[in-house]
Amino acid sequence: MEGDPPYRVAGPTVLGHPRALATLFLTEMWERFSFYGMRAILVLYLTASVADGGQALDGATANAVYGTYNAMVYLMALPGGWVADRLVGARRSVLWGGVVIAAGHYVMAVPVDWSVFAGMALIVVGTGLLKPNISTMVGDLYPRDSPRRDAGFSIFYMGINIGGFTAPLVTGLLGERINWHLGFGAAAVGMTLGVVLYVLGGRGLGAAGAHPADPLLGAERRRALTRVAVGVVVAGLVVAALAVAGLFTVNTVVNLLTVGTVLVAVGYFARIMTDRELSRTEHSRMRAYLWLFVFAAAFWLIYDQAGSVLNVFAAERTDRTVAGFTFPASWLQSVNPILIIIGAPLFALLWLRLGHRVGTPAKFAVGLVLNGLSFVLMSVAAQAAVGGDLVSPWWLVAVYAVQVAGELSLSPVGLSATSRLAPVKYASQMMGLWFLAVAVGDAIGGQVARLAVTWPAPTYFLTFGLASVACGLGAVMLTRHLRTLMAGIH
């Protein structure tokens, strides 16, 4: 068929799907195990006392480190996609990414203070290579108009959430109850197994991701690699200068990365908005998308505090004893993935029933309002915990349920809108731009979360909850204008 990939994946199928889907499913599952396992215990480790094997950082710094780590994981999807598209192809990018992620976890398993930060850096780089490109390979397994394509992505999506669900249960038990470094290193074995299975299943992948989509050749390739090398050298010189000046501290690095993330977003939009090759309609749609980008960043600013501020609340302010057993605080991080597994098909059915009666801006508004209401609810829980009383963990379950409803209103809708609003010239880069919205929200959210340490907890949650609700109401007021700018895209 016209527009299909110029190949068919070799080998047998399972229930009508290529067997290679299982290879990619397991690889992605272990990558998400890595990511969510880290999220579940990172802040708890950073704030734990030295006697308990932690870093004894103040809560404000730990929250900022957590937000920056999340931001860097998503920011690296941009260069990771570029490496695959222009240099080595998705197949090798995923392989190298898995190897680097596994190496990062092995480093983190070493029981010394510096190993966690070194391992985090490796995991960020590896995830940037693997995360955006493995999804591309899933798409390559199917003809573009295959009715099984969406079902294949749904199966693949289950791998993400299975990894996200199981990771906190394993890393939380090992990290909080035995040794933090053992918890951080838990994914090393799993990611190694994922890489081995990926290599063994390589034949079944056929030509999927085997070659760069738009390869750099000759002099153009040399120029690009030279620029990359210069960038690495400049970054190294900046780090060296900070170290010599005595400024190379955790807070300095976090602040620089936060500013850098925001500047990347500004630069990206400036480049697109001033591109004279785009049509008037494409410029109009990108102005609408800029608003959606801001709304998405505001959403993730609050939502991704689940692993920092809310995780600390779970550790310090909730009664986690059931039948004489006190379960690790990080186990509550498994609530979100299981609720997404339950809720995703329900929301898909809801949007199908509503059709075009509820457009993208309105769905974003719903997501922002629900996200804000989750923090308003959290302020009630925090008020109940004032004075040192422990509250039921069901408060956090309820908060996560409201947040997941908000996520399912905004996140998959945002992915769909990104592909539909993208100018033809920037079709591939726009998915990276969507991940950049998450990065900006997480980076700023890490800085905002510093306030959770100095403000009274009820005030903190109520303030930012109401701010998100106000942002959602603002989106409602802009709905008609945005739909006009979207020029026929609902």
MODA-V420948 format. One record per backbone hydrogen bond with DSSP energy under -0.5 kcal/mol. CO is the residue of the C=O (numbers start at 1). NH is the residue of the N-H. E is the energy in kcal/mol with one decimal. If there is no record, write none. Layout:
CO|NH|E  CO|NH|E
This chain:
1|4|-1.7  5|7|-0.9  12|19|-1.6  14|17|-1.9  17|14|-3.3  18|21|-2.0  19|22|-1.4  19|23|-0.8  20|24|-2.0  21|25|-2.7  22|26|-2.4  23|27|-1.8  24|28|-2.6  25|29|-2.3  26|30|-1.9  27|31|-1.7  28|32|-2.6  29|33|-2.0  30|34|-2.0  31|35|-2.1  32|36|-2.9  33|37|-2.0  34|38|-1.9  35|39|-2.2  36|40|-1.9  37|41|-0.9  38|41|-0.8  38|42|-1.9  41|45|-2.5  42|46|-2.6  43|47|-2.1  44|48|-0.9  45|48|-0.5  45|55|-1.6  45|56|-0.5  46|57|-3.2  48|56|-2.3  49|52|-0.5  49|54|-3.0  50|53|-1.8  58|62|-2.2  59|63|-2.5  60|64|-1.8  61|65|-2.5  62|66|-2.4  63|67|-2.3  64|68|-2.3  65|69|-2.6  66|70|-2.3  67|71|-2.2  68|72|-2.7  69|73|-2.0  70|74|-1.6  71|75|-2.7  72|76|-2.3  74|77|-1.1  75|78|-1.7  75|79|-0.5  76|80|-2.1  77|81|-2.1  78|82|-1.8  79|83|-2.6  80|84|-1.6  81|85|-2.7  82|86|-2.7  83|87|-1.9  83|88|-2.2  83|89|-0.6  84|89|-1.3  85|214|-2.7  86|216|-2.9  88|92|-0.5  89|93|-1.7  90|94|-2.5  91|95|-1.7  92|96|-3.0  93|97|-2.5  94|98|-2.5  95|99|-2.1  96|100|-2.6  97|101|-2.5  98|102|-2.4  99|103|-2.4  100|104|-2.4  101|105|-2.0  102|106|-2.2  103|107|-2.4  104|108|-2.1  105|109|-1.3  107|110|-1.6  110|112|-2.4  112|115|-0.8  112|116|-0.5  113|116|-0.8  113|117|-0.5  114|118|-2.0  115|119|-2.7  116|120|-2.3  117|121|-1.8  118|122|-1.7  119|123|-2.5  120|124|-2.5  121|125|-1.9  122|126|-2.8  123|127|-2.8  124|128|-2.0  125|129|-1.5  126|130|-2.1  127|131|-2.8  130|134|-2.1  131|135|-0.9  132|136|-0.8  133|137|-1.7  134|138|-1.6  135|139|-1.8  136|140|-1.5  137|141|-0.7  138|141|-1.2  139|142|-1.3  143|146|-1.8  146|149|-1.4  148|152|-2.4  149|153|-2.0  150|154|-2.0  151|155|-2.3  152|156|-2.3  153|157|-2.6  154|158|-1.4  155|159|-1.1  156|159|-0.6  156|160|-1.2  157|161|-1.7  158|162|-2.5  159|163|-2.2  160|164|-2.2  161|165|-2.1  162|166|-2.4  163|167|-1.9  164|168|-0.7  165|169|-0.6  166|170|-1.7  167|171|-2.9  168|172|-1.9  169|173|-1.0  170|174|-2.4  171|175|-3.0  172|176|-2.3  172|177|-0.5  173|177|-1.4  174|178|-1.6  174|179|-2.6  179|183|-1.8  180|184|-2.4  181|185|-2.1  182|186|-0.6  183|186|-0.9  184|187|-0.5  185|188|-1.5  185|189|-0.6  186|189|-0.6  186|190|-0.9  187|191|-3.5  188|192|-2.2  189|193|-2.3  190|194|-2.5  191|195|-2.4  192|196|-2.4  193|197|-2.7  194|198|-2.1  195|199|-2.4  196|200|-2.7  197|201|-2.2  199|202|-1.4  201|204|-0.7  202|205|-1.3  203|206|-1.3  205|208|-2.2  207|210|-2.0  209|91|-3.4  212|215|-0.5  217|220|-1.2  217|221|-0.9  218|222|-1.9  219|223|-2.5  220|224|-2.1  221|225|-2.5  222|226|-2.1  223|227|-2.3  224|228|-2.2  225|229|-2.4  226|230|-2.6  227|231|-2.5  228|232|-2.3  229|233|-2.3  230|234|-2.8  231|235|-2.4  232|236|-2.3  233|237|-2.4  234|238|-2.3  235|239|-2.3  236|240|-2.4  237|241|-2.7  238|242|-2.4  239|243|-2.3  240|244|-2.6  241|245|-2.2  242|247|-3.1  242|248|-0.9  243|246|-1.1  247|249|-2.2  249|253|-2.3  250|254|-2.5  251|255|-2.5  252|256|-2.4  253|257|-2.5  254|258|-2.1  255|259|-2.3  256|260|-2.6  257|261|-2.2  258|262|-1.9  259|263|-2.4  260|264|-2.1  261|265|-1.7  262|266|-2.4  263|267|-2.8  264|268|-2.5  265|269|-2.3  266|270|-2.5  267|271|-2.2  268|272|-2.1  269|273|-3.1  270|274|-1.4  272|275|-1.3  274|276|-0.7  275|278|-1.1  279|283|-2.4  280|284|-2.2  281|285|-2.5  282|286|-2.0  283|287|-1.7  284|288|-1.7  285|289|-2.3  286|290|-1.9  287|291|-1.1  288|292|-1.8  289|293|-2.7  290|294|-2.0  291|295|-2.5  292|296|-2.6  293|297|-2.6  294|298|-2.3  295|299|-2.0  296|300|-2.6  297|301|-1.8  298|302|-0.9  299|302|-0.8  299|303|-2.6  300|304|-1.9  302|305|-1.8  303|306|-1.3  304|307|-0.7  305|308|-0.8  305|310|-2.1  305|311|-0.5  308|312|-2.3  309|313|-2.0  310|314|-2.2  311|315|-1.8  312|316|-2.4  313|317|-3.0  314|318|-0.6  317|391|-2.7  318|320|-0.9  319|393|-0.6  320|322|-0.6  320|327|-2.1  322|325|-2.1  324|326|-0.5  325|322|-3.2  325|327|-0.8  328|331|-1.4  329|332|-1.6  330|333|-1.8  331|334|-1.9  332|335|-1.3  333|337|-0.5  334|338|-1.4  335|339|-2.2  336|340|-2.2  337|341|-2.2  338|342|-1.7  339|343|-2.9  340|344|-2.7  341|345|-0.5  342|346|-0.5  343|347|-2.5  344|348|-2.2  345|349|-1.9  346|350|-2.0  347|351|-2.7  348|352|-1.7  349|353|-2.3  350|354|-2.3  351|355|-1.9  354|357|-1.8  355|358|-0.8  357|359|-0.5  359|363|-2.0  360|364|-2.4  361|365|-2.1  362|366|-2.2  363|367|-2.2  364|368|-2.4  365|369|-2.5  366|370|-2.6  367|371|-2.2  368|372|-2.3  369|373|-2.7  370|374|-1.8  371|375|-1.1  372|376|-1.9  373|377|-2.7  374|378|-1.8  375|379|-1.8  376|380|-1.1  377|381|-1.7  378|382|-2.7  379|383|-2.0  380|384|-1.9  381|385|-1.1  383|386|-1.0  385|388|-1.7  391|319|-2.7  392|395|-1.6  393|397|-1.9  394|398|-2.4  395|399|-2.3  396|400|-2.9  397|401|-2.1  398|402|-2.0  399|403|-2.2  400|404|-2.7  401|405|-1.9  402|406|-1.8  403|407|-2.8  404|408|-2.7  405|409|-0.8  406|410|-1.2  407|411|-2.9  407|412|-0.5  410|414|-2.7  411|415|-2.1  412|416|-2.0  413|417|-2.7  414|418|-2.3  415|419|-1.7  416|420|-1.8  417|421|-2.6  418|422|-1.0  423|426|-1.1  424|427|-1.3  426|430|-1.8  427|431|-0.5  428|431|-0.6  428|432|-0.6  429|433|-1.6  430|434|-1.9  431|435|-1.9  432|436|-1.6  433|437|-1.2  434|437|-0.5  434|438|-1.2  435|439|-2.1  436|440|-2.8  437|441|-2.3  438|442|-2.7  439|443|-2.6  440|444|-2.5  441|445|-2.4  442|446|-2.1  443|447|-1.2  444|448|-2.6  445|449|-2.5  447|450|-1.1  448|451|-2.1  449|452|-1.0  450|453|-1.5  450|454|-0.6  451|455|-3.1  456|460|-2.5  457|461|-2.4  458|462|-2.3  459|463|-2.6  460|464|-2.0  461|465|-2.0  462|466|-2.5  463|467|-1.8  464|468|-1.8  465|469|-2.1  466|470|-2.7  467|471|-2.0  468|472|-2.4  469|473|-2.4  470|474|-2.2  471|475|-1.9  472|476|-1.8  473|477|-2.0  474|478|-1.4  476|479|-1.2  478|482|-3.0  479|483|-2.4  480|484|-1.6  481|485|-2.2  482|486|-2.1  483|488|-0.6  484|487|-1.3  486|489|-1.0  488|490|-0.5  490|360|-2.7
